[in-house]
Amino acid sequence: MAISFVPRLITSGLWLFACTAYGQTGESPTFDVASIKPCLTPPDRSLLGPRVRYTPDGITASGVRLDVLVMEAYQLPPVLIQGLPGWTASDLFDLNAKAARPAEKGEIRRMLQTLLAERCRLVAHRETKEMSLYDMTVKDESKLYKLKDGADKTNEDFNTLQARTKAPYLDQARYREAGGGGAVSLTGTMDTLAISLSKQAEVGRPVINKTGLEGTYMIVLQFYRGEFVEDLQSVFGLKLTPRKGMTELLVIDHMERPSAN
C-alpha cells in the first residue's frame, strides 16, 4: 500500500511526516480529472516562468521532470528525498489536473501525492538520519521586506524592493569568473521561505526556520556562484548557520513511469 507523507516543520527543528494510507475514504483527496503523459515538445527554458503552475482548481506543468513533481507534492528539497529512479531526473512530462471544486494549494498537493501513487505506483517510507542543516535566524530585521497583512505582492512591491536593495544586473565578467550565478524571487512566511531556500542548489541542505517572525515577506536576490548564503545575510539580514542535526527523509521504495491516463 502506498503511503503519503505530509511534511511539517516544528520548533525543535525536525522535519516530520504525518502518515495516511491511500484508499481510506476522506483521507486522500483526488483530482476529478488528471492527465500525465510524456512531453513531446520540451518548452524553451530560456523563457522565464514557473515549471509548475497552480490554478484555482488544480495544477499544470509543461515539460517537467517527475523528481520536481515529487518535491512539489511533498514540499521537500532534493536533499530530503532519497531513492528516486534515475529517469525521474531526465524524462519530461506534461501534467494537467483539475479538482471538482476550487481548492487550496495544500489540498492540491495532497491530490498530487495521490496521483503519483496511482499513476506512478509511488511507494515511500520515512527514515531519521543525522545530516548537515542550516538554522535560519535574523541578523538585521530592518533589511527584510514585509508585505502588509492579507495583501498580495504587486509590481510596485517588486520595484520598491529592487530599488531598496540596489540590485543591478549581474556583471558579466564577474559572472564568468565566478563560474555562473543566478537569481531567486521568493514570497511567503518564514516557514515557507525556509522550505524554498532548502530547494536552492546554492544552499544544498535543509533550512530550519528559527527567526520567530510572523507575516509574509519578499526576497528578490541576484547572486554569483558560491555567494548566495553571504548575500542573503548582507542584503536581507537573514543568517544561515550550519550545524548537524537529526532530520527525517522521504525514502522512495518504488516508482514507475506514469501509467496511461
N, C-alpha and C positions, 0 to 999 in steps of 0.2 A: 504494500500500500504506500502510495506516495505521501510524503509528509511536507506540510507547508510550515515555514518558519517566518514569523513576522518580527523584525528587529526592533528593539527599543534601547535607548541609552539611559542608564541610571547614574545616580550621583557617585556611585563607587567607581565608575569608570569602566564597567564591564558591559560588553555587548551581549544582550540576551535574546533568545529566540523563543517566542511563545508558540507551542506546537498545536496544530489542529489537523485532524485526519481528513483527507479528501473523501467525499462520498457521504458525509454526515449532513443531514438536512439543516440548512440555515447557517452552516459554519464555513462554507466555501462558496462565496458569490461567483457567479459565472456571467460571461458575456452572452447576450442574446444571439448575436451572430459574430463570427470571427473567421478571418482568412489569414493564414500564414503560409507563404509559398516562396520558392527560390526567386531571387531578384534577377530578372533578365536584362535590365538596363541599369547598371550601377549609377548612382547620382554623381554629379560633379561636386567633389569635395572642396573645390576652390570657392564655391558659393557658400557663404556663411549661413548658418541656421542649425537648429537642433535636429539630431537624427531621430529623436523620439518626440512626438507631439501629442499632447493631451487635448481632447475635445471635451465639451460638457458631458458627453455620454460615452466616452471611450478613449481609444488610443490608436495612433497610426505611426508607422515608421517605414521609410523607404531605404532599401539597401543597408539594412542594419545587421550587425553580427548578433548571434544568439547569446554570446557572453555578455554583450551590452544589455540585452533584454533581461537576462538573469539578474544583473546588477541593478537594473531599473526596478524589477519586480520586488526584490528584497531590500533595496536601498542600502546596498553594501558596496564597499570599494573592492577592487580586484584582489587585494592582499588578504581579504577575509573570506574569499571563496576559493576552495581547492577542489581538484578533481574534474574540472571541466574538460571534455574531449577537445582535442586539438582543432577539429574542424569548426568549433564554435567561435574561434578567433580569426577565421578566414572566410568561411562561406557567408554570403549575403542573402538576406530575406526581406520580403515586403510583408508588413503587418497592417491589417485593418480590422479593428474590433470595436463593436458597439454594444452597450448595455441596453436593457429595455427601458431605462429611465436615466435622467441625469444622475451623476454620482461624483463624489469627492475623489481626489487623486488617490487617497489611501485605499478606498474601496476598489478603484480601478486597478491598482497594483495587486491587490489580493485576487482580483479576477484574472490578472496576467499570470499569477502563480498557478492558478487552477488550469489556465490554458496550457502552460508549459508542461504541467503534469499530464494533461490529457493528450496533447498532440506530440509532445517530445518524450513521453514516458519518464519525466524527471523524477528521480528518487534521491533524497538527500537526508543527511543526519547532521547532528552538531557534535563538535569536539571542542574542548577547552585546551588552550595552549598559551605558553608564555611567549611573548614576542615584543618587538620594538613598537612603542607608541609615541604619540605626541600629546602632551597636555596643553590645551589652548587657554591662555589667560589674557587679561587685559593689561597692557603696559601703559597705554595712554588713551583713555576713553574719548578724549576730545577729538581724536583723529577719525573716529567712526562716523559713518553717515547713517542716521536712524530715520526711517520713514515715520510719518505721523500715524498714530494708531488707527487701524482699519483702512488706511489709504493704500492704493496700488501705486507702484512706481510709474513715473511718467518720463517723457523725453526731457522735460525740464529738470527732473531729479538727476537723470543721467548726465546732462550737460553741466549742471551745477557741480556734480561730483567730479567730473573730469577737470573742470576749471579749478576746483579746490585742490586736487591732487597734482595739478600741473603736469598731467600725463601727456608727454609728446609722443609722436610716432617713434618706434624703436630705431635707433641709429643703425643703419645697415652695416657699416664697417664693424661696429662693436657686436652686432648680431652675428656676423660671420666669425669673429674672433671667439665669441662665447660658444660657438657651435650650435646656435639656434636660440629659441626663446618662445614666447607666446603671450597670450592674454587670457584672463578669466573675468567673467561677469557673473556675480552671484548675488542673489537676493533671498533673504529668509531669516528665520530665527537663528540664534547661535547654535542650537542643536542641529538644524538643517545645514547651516554653514559648515559645521564640523564634519558632517557626513559628506558634503560636497567637496571639501578640502581633502578628505580621505581618498577621494577618487582621482585627485590630481597626480599625474605621473611625477611631478616635481616634488611632491610630498612623500609618496611612497610608503606610507604607514597609516594606521588608523589614528584619527584625531579625536580626542576626548574633550568635550566642552566643559571647562571649569571657570568660565567667565562670570557666571551668576547674573548675566544680563538678560532682561526680558525685552520683547518687541522685535520688530523686523528691521534688518539692516541691509545696506547695499555695499558691495565691494566690486570695483572695476580696477583691474591691475594689469599693467603690462610688465613683463619681466624678461631678463636674459637667463639662459640655462644656468642652473646652479644657484640662482639668486632669489628664488621665489620666497623662501622662508624668511630671509632677511628683509626683503622688500615688503612683505606682509606686515612686519613689525614697524618698519620705518614710515610706511605710508598710512597704515590703518591702525597702528598701535596694538595689534594682536600678536602675542608672543607664543611660539610653539616650542615647548621644552621637551626634549627627548627623554624617555625612560623605558624600562622594561615593565611589563605587566601581564596579567592573565586576561585573556580575551577568548571569545567563542567564535569559532569558524563555522561556515556553512560548507560541508563536505558533500560533493556530488558523487553519489554511488552509481548512478546510471542516467544516461541521457542519449536520446536518439535524434536523428534529423526529423523534422516535423512530418507527421503523417498527413495524408490527404485531408483537405478541408471537408 
